[in-house]
Amino acid sequence: MALNGNGDQDSNDDPYDSLPLPLPRGHVNVPKAIPAVEKAVGETGSPKFAEFRFTQDSSNKFWKIAVLGCEMIVIFGRIGTKGSTVTKVFESEDRAKREANKLVLEKTRKGYVEIS
């Protein structure tokens, strides 16, 4: 039952009471974690990278990603080189995993293939 303008209980039931509340602003429903990111942290706590490669025409590139706590580490470059490393720190481990999942989806859509 709802309260009316006088602070008394209103006898009319609100038809919207059974509906779920809207999600807060900025809330994103995150799909289930991608296995590449879930396996990114080894049992020792050191980052275990998921590795992807793209070889097409003259392109011969690699891309690695790992999440360790609130940090997301990406290493990328041409196969046969050391590559470049980028580390991003997020406010939470969940946020770091979400961002990593997003990047993995982006790379696989572009044609990168995960290397076991």
C-alpha positions as CSV (number, residue, x, y, z in Angstrom):
1,M,0.0,0.0,0.0
2,A,1.1,3.5,-0.7
3,L,0.8,6.7,1.3
4,N,-1.6,9.4,0.1
5,G,-0.9,13.1,0.3
6,N,-2.0,13.2,3.9
7,G,0.4,10.6,5.1
8,D,-2.3,8.0,5.5
9,Q,-2.2,4.6,3.8
10,D,-4.0,4.7,0.4
11,S,-6.4,1.8,-0.1
12,N,-5.8,1.8,-3.9
13,D,-3.0,-0.6,-5.0
14,D,-0.4,0.9,-7.3
15,P,-0.3,-1.0,-10.6
16,Y,3.4,-0.2,-10.9
17,D,4.4,-1.8,-7.6
18,S,5.2,-5.1,-9.2
19,L,7.5,-3.6,-11.9
20,P,11.3,-3.7,-11.3
21,L,13.0,-0.5,-10.5
22,P,15.0,1.1,-13.3
23,L,18.8,0.6,-13.2
24,P,20.9,3.5,-11.9
25,R,22.4,5.9,-14.4
26,G,25.6,4.7,-16.0
27,H,24.8,1.1,-15.1
28,V,25.8,-1.4,-17.7
29,N,24.7,-5.0,-17.9
30,V,27.9,-6.8,-18.5
31,P,27.8,-10.1,-20.4
32,K,29.3,-13.2,-18.8
33,A,33.1,-12.8,-18.6
34,I,35.1,-13.9,-21.6
35,P,37.3,-17.0,-20.8
36,A,40.4,-15.2,-22.1
37,V,40.1,-12.6,-19.4
38,E,38.9,-15.0,-16.7
39,K,42.1,-17.1,-17.1
40,A,44.3,-14.0,-17.2
41,V,45.4,-14.3,-13.6
42,G,47.4,-17.4,-12.7
43,E,47.3,-19.1,-9.3
44,T,50.5,-17.4,-8.3
45,G,48.9,-13.9,-8.6
46,S,51.2,-12.9,-11.4
47,P,49.5,-11.9,-14.6
48,K,48.9,-14.7,-17.2
49,F,48.4,-13.2,-20.6
50,A,45.7,-14.2,-23.1
51,E,47.5,-13.9,-26.5
52,F,45.9,-13.0,-29.8
53,R,47.4,-12.8,-33.3
54,F,46.4,-11.2,-36.5
55,T,48.1,-12.3,-39.8
56,Q,46.6,-11.1,-43.0
57,D,48.3,-9.7,-46.1
58,S,51.3,-7.8,-44.8
59,S,50.0,-7.6,-41.2
60,N,51.7,-9.9,-38.7
61,K,50.7,-8.6,-35.2
62,F,50.3,-9.9,-31.7
63,W,48.1,-8.5,-28.8
64,K,48.2,-9.8,-25.2
65,I,46.0,-8.8,-22.3
66,A,45.9,-9.6,-18.6
67,V,44.0,-8.3,-15.6
68,L,45.7,-8.2,-12.2
69,G,43.6,-6.7,-9.5
70,C,42.5,-3.2,-10.6
71,E,45.2,-3.2,-13.4
72,M,44.7,-4.1,-17.0
73,I,47.9,-4.8,-18.9
74,V,48.1,-4.8,-22.7
75,I,51.1,-5.7,-24.8
76,F,51.0,-5.3,-28.5
77,G,53.2,-5.1,-31.6
78,R,54.6,-6.9,-34.6
79,I,55.4,-10.6,-34.2
80,G,59.2,-10.9,-33.6
81,T,59.5,-7.6,-31.6
82,K,59.3,-6.9,-27.9
83,G,56.2,-4.8,-28.5
84,S,54.7,-1.9,-26.5
85,T,53.1,-2.2,-23.0
86,V,50.2,-0.1,-21.7
87,T,48.9,-0.4,-18.2
88,K,45.6,1.1,-17.1
89,V,44.5,1.3,-13.5
90,F,40.7,1.2,-12.7
91,E,38.7,1.9,-9.6
92,S,37.8,-1.8,-9.2
93,E,38.8,-5.3,-10.4
94,D,35.3,-5.7,-11.9
95,R,35.7,-2.5,-14.0
96,A,39.2,-3.7,-15.2
97,K,37.6,-7.0,-16.3
98,R,34.8,-5.3,-18.1
99,E,37.2,-3.1,-20.0
100,A,39.4,-6.1,-20.8
101,N,36.3,-8.0,-22.1
102,K,35.4,-5.1,-24.2
103,L,38.8,-4.9,-25.8
104,V,38.9,-8.7,-26.4
105,L,35.6,-8.5,-28.2
106,E,36.9,-5.6,-30.3
107,K,40.0,-7.4,-31.3
108,T,38.2,-10.7,-32.2
109,R,35.7,-8.7,-34.3
110,K,38.7,-7.3,-36.2
111,G,40.0,-10.7,-36.9
112,Y,42.5,-11.5,-34.1
113,V,42.6,-15.1,-33.1
114,E,43.4,-16.4,-29.6
115,I,46.5,-18.5,-29.3
116,S,46.3,-21.3,-26.8
